[in-house]
Each structure stands twice: as C-alpha cells, then as structure tokens.
Amino acid sequence: MSTAGRFLTWTSPRHVPLPLPRPAGALWLVWRQHRVFYLATLALAALAGAWAAWQHHLLVTGVESYAGHCGPDPFCGRPVPDAVRTVLHRAPAVLNSLPLVVAALLGAPLFAQDIERGTHRLAWTQSIGRAEWVVAKLLVASAVTAVAALLITAPVSWWWSTVWHGRATTGSQEVAWRQLAAGNDWPFFEYTGTVGIAHLLLALLTGATAGLLLRRVVPAVAVGAAAAWALRTALRWLRPRLLPAGVRPAPTVDYPPLPPNTWHLGGGYLRTDGTLTPHAPCPSPYPGNPQSACLHAHGIRGPYTRDLRPAQFLPLHLAETALCLVLALVLAFVCVLCVRRVAAR
C-alpha cells in the first residue's frame, strides 16, 4: 500500500459522480479519537468569526453615522463608536493571545496526553508505526487549526481592508476614518491573511513538540505556551529585518512627515559621503548659528528616515508566512525523530 493509501481511501457516495477522499488508517483513528474536541474547536472558531463579521457591520455603520453627523469637522464632540474601540483596541489583545492558547490547549496535549495515559501503545500494536502515528496526529490537528484560523482571520482581514480603504476615501468619510482609526495598518499585520494562519500552525507545532519531549500534559502546557510566546517575540523582532527598509533623506534639516501607512523604523543623519549616523553632533537649536551650518561643518547632509512602505505589506506577509511554515516543518521533523525514544511498553 502506498503512503497516501495508508491515510486516505477513495469512495463514491450516492449522487456524487466523482470519488471523494476519506480518512483511513491512522488518520481515521486520530480523528475518531479527538473528534469531539476538534468539532468544538471549529464551532468556537465559527462563532468568533460570526461575531467578528457582525463587528465589521457595526464598525462601518458607526463610522458612517459619525461622518454624517460631523461632516468635514473631525472634532465635533461626537463620541467614538464602540465598535471602533472593539476592533482597534480590545480585539487585538484577544488575538494576541491566540498563539499561546493554541500551543497550550491544542498542541501540548496532542502527544503528551496519550503518552501519559499509555494509550499510544494501543495504536502502535495495531499496525500503525510510530512515525505514521505522529504524522497522522499532526495532519489532523494542523487541518483543524488551519480551518479554525481561517474562520477567525478572514473577518479580521476584512476589518483591515475596510479601515485601509476608508482612509483612502475622500470627503467626510475620509475625515471620519482618519479621526477614528488614526495610525496605520501595520498593527493588523500578524492577525490577517496567510501569516495569521501560519502563526497558529507554528504555535500548534511548538506545543506538540513540547508535549512529545516532556510527555506530561501539565508541564507541556506551560512550556508550550512559553515557547510560543518566545517564538512570537523573536518573529516580531525579526519582522522589520526580513525586507530592506527604505531610506528617505529629508529635504530640510527637520524630519519629514511620514507618508500614510508607513512603518517607521527609526532615522538618523546622512553624511556627505553617503554613510549613516544615528546622531548629529549639533545641538538643537544650535546657539548663535543655524543648525544647517553646524551640520554642514561636520559633513552631514541632513536627516533621514527608515521605514517600510505600504507596498511592502504583502511581500512581508509572504516572507513571514514562509518562515513560519519552514519552522513548523522543522518542528514536525523533530517530532518524528523524537518519537523513537518513547518507550513502547
């Protein structure tokens, strides 16, 4: 039997002209073993996605009501709609905790629970090898996590798209969006599109690896959540370094205003020879002489800013998605190797 044949079988249901795949072997066993928990996870994700879609409706109607009441005056005294506070301030705190929850509740018990109870021996005595057992459990858990992540990230991506297009409109609508949703789109980065799904898959594999190494549920939950937090922190540090940031010299001695929706990474001063320095040897304001004279005397052309532009949002999305998936595959390979050290008796 081929490798794929050990996980899938093709059947032809009634009234369906083409055969459809169905889980078989270890894949079917894993799904049957945890189907109640996985179905509950998908149901919770669907409810969260429906709530997020409803919040999108409240967000749009709230901003339209604000624009209709205030017109071109951004400071008309009308209170900020509650949906704006939910989408921009309250929801990110919940979304920020999702990788830790996935690592602790989905990933950590995936192997640790069976090994701690000894139920892994039953699977290994029914013509299911260790590597096949690991791969089947990871495939089913990853599929459930990916679908649940899609149900959540799709409406959040809708939030981001609506805010982005709202700031690009004209008239009172633009004034309302810029007043209520001030800032830029980068805070939505890791909760939208493919990178939102990839982060949760990486968190799942992080918790699963911790569970397989520790083989106890409670320690695996704590270590898996801590490892997921450390990985997310490292990815946030690495994110602005995945793509080259643009260096934009200022036309004057003052820092220029940032273009809309840029991610400002810092700045400094540009020397006449083209090198960069974070600090200038001139006080501001320079006593007795214009600051430009002091800068010129020290061989400094003027200030510059480093930032990521809106056009780099999607390339950075794809780069971080690929990085997360590669790390997840590495952790999956570690699981396949480490299962050999688990005692069969």
Sequence and secondary structure as in RCSB ss.txt:
>XXXX:A:sequence
MSTAGRFLTWTSPRHVPLPLPRPAGALWLVWRQHRVFYLATLALAALAGAWAAWQHHLLVTGVESYAGHCGPDPF
CGRPVPDAVRTVLHRAPAVLNSLPLVVAALLGAPLFAQDIERGTHRLAWTQSIGRAEWVVAKLLVASAVTAVAAL
LITAPVSWWWSTVWHGRATTGSQEVAWRQLAAGNDWPFFEYTGTVGIAHLLLALLTGATAGLLLRRVVPAVAVGA
AAAWALRTALRWLRPRLLPAGVRPAPTVDYPPLPPNTWHLGGGYLRTDGTLTPHAPCPSPYPGNPQSACLHAHGI
RGPYTRDLRPAQFLPLHLAETALCLVLALVLAFVCVLCVRRVAAR
>XXXX:A:secstr
  TGGGTEEEE  TT SS EEEE HHHHHHHHHHHHHHHHHHHHHHHHHHHHHHHHHHHHHHHHHHHHHHTT S 
S     HHHHIIIIIHHHHHHHHHHHIIIIIIHHHHHHHHHHTTHHHHHTTT  HHHHHHHHHHHHHHHHHHHHH
HHHHHHHHHHHHHHHHHTS THHHHHHHHHS S SGGGGGGSHHHHHHHHHHHHHHHHHHHHHH  HHHHHHHHH
HHHHHHHHHHHHHGGGSS  EEEE SSSS     TT EEEEEEEEETTS EES  SS SS TTS HHHHHHHTTE
EEEEEEEE GGGHHHHHHHHHHHHHHHHHHHHHHHHHHGGGS   
